[in-house]
Amino acid sequence: MFQTIRVLAATLLLVGLSQQALAEGAHMTVFTKQGSFADVRESVEMAITGRGFVISSVSHVGDMLERTGKDVGSGKQVFLNAESLEFCSATLSRKMMEADPDNIVFCPYSISIYVLPEKPNEVRVAYRKTQMTGSSASRKALRAVNDLLTDIIKEALQ
């Protein structure tokens, strides 16, 4: 019985990790989910707009790389699909820039959704972390931005 519980617990842990951060370093966090690009992208968009944020720009990164590859002498396919959604939070952005006007460089926020050719059923959702810089008020505001981005992605990947 104890062995069965241990196996079940290990299985649940592995399932939970499939939606956790794949890569987390000083500069970015990447989450993964099995599924289709369109479904995950829609979930991310809904998680953003559901909080009252407006997506100000969609960068079609995959299309741009595909279109310009020959022009720069490369035929390598980098992504099957790739887009970045940009948006801001008036509240968090104000706090971060009141603490340090140079924090303007961290706005708008961007969440990227992409699929690699070698893993066509794995959708990656990532964001570039804000750097913890400046006063304690600045670092607190920047940390809140990172927390927001993580929360949006986790909600989208449920």
ChimeraX attribute file (.defattr): number of C-alpha atoms within 10 A of each C-alpha:
attribute: neighborCount
match mode: 1-to-1
recipient: residues
	/A:1	5
	/A:2	7
	/A:3	8
	/A:4	9
	/A:5	10
	/A:6	11
	/A:7	11
	/A:8	12
	/A:9	12
	/A:10	12
	/A:11	12
	/A:12	11
	/A:13	11
	/A:14	12
	/A:15	11
	/A:16	10
	/A:17	14
	/A:18	14
	/A:19	19
	/A:20	19
	/A:21	17
	/A:22	15
	/A:23	11
	/A:24	14
	/A:25	9
	/A:26	10
	/A:27	10
	/A:28	14
	/A:29	19
	/A:30	21
	/A:31	23
	/A:32	23
	/A:33	20
	/A:34	15
	/A:35	12
	/A:36	13
	/A:37	23
	/A:38	12
	/A:39	13
	/A:40	23
	/A:41	24
	/A:42	12
	/A:43	18
	/A:44	23
	/A:45	19
	/A:46	16
	/A:47	19
	/A:48	25
	/A:49	14
	/A:50	11
	/A:51	10
	/A:52	10
	/A:53	16
	/A:54	15
	/A:55	16
	/A:56	11
	/A:57	12
	/A:58	14
	/A:59	14
	/A:60	14
	/A:61	18
	/A:62	18
	/A:63	15
	/A:64	12
	/A:65	19
	/A:66	18
	/A:67	10
	/A:68	12
	/A:69	15
	/A:70	11
	/A:71	10
	/A:72	8
	/A:73	8
	/A:74	11
	/A:75	12
	/A:76	10
	/A:77	12
	/A:78	17
	/A:79	19
	/A:80	16
	/A:81	19
	/A:82	23
	/A:83	22
	/A:84	20
	/A:85	22
	/A:86	19
	/A:87	18
	/A:88	18
	/A:89	17
	/A:90	10
	/A:91	9
	/A:92	16
	/A:93	21
	/A:94	15
	/A:95	19
	/A:96	25
	/A:97	19
	/A:98	15
	/A:99	19
	/A:100	17
	/A:101	12
	/A:102	12
	/A:103	21
	/A:104	13
	/A:105	10
	/A:106	18
	/A:107	17
	/A:108	15
	/A:109	23
	/A:110	22
	/A:111	23
	/A:112	21
	/A:113	24
	/A:114	24
	/A:115	22
	/A:116	16
	/A:117	13
	/A:118	10
	/A:119	12
	/A:120	16
	/A:121	14
	/A:122	18
	/A:123	25
	/A:124	23
	/A:125	30
	/A:126	24
	/A:127	22
	/A:128	18
	/A:129	22
	/A:130	21
	/A:131	14
	/A:132	15
	/A:133	14
	/A:134	14
	/A:135	11
	/A:136	11
	/A:137	16
	/A:138	21
	/A:139	18
	/A:140	16
	/A:141	25
	/A:142	26
	/A:143	18
	/A:144	17
	/A:145	22
	/A:146	20
	/A:147	13
	/A:148	16
	/A:149	21
	/A:150	22
	/A:151	14
	/A:152	21
	/A:153	26
	/A:154	17
	/A:155	14
	/A:156	20
	/A:157	22
	/A:158	9
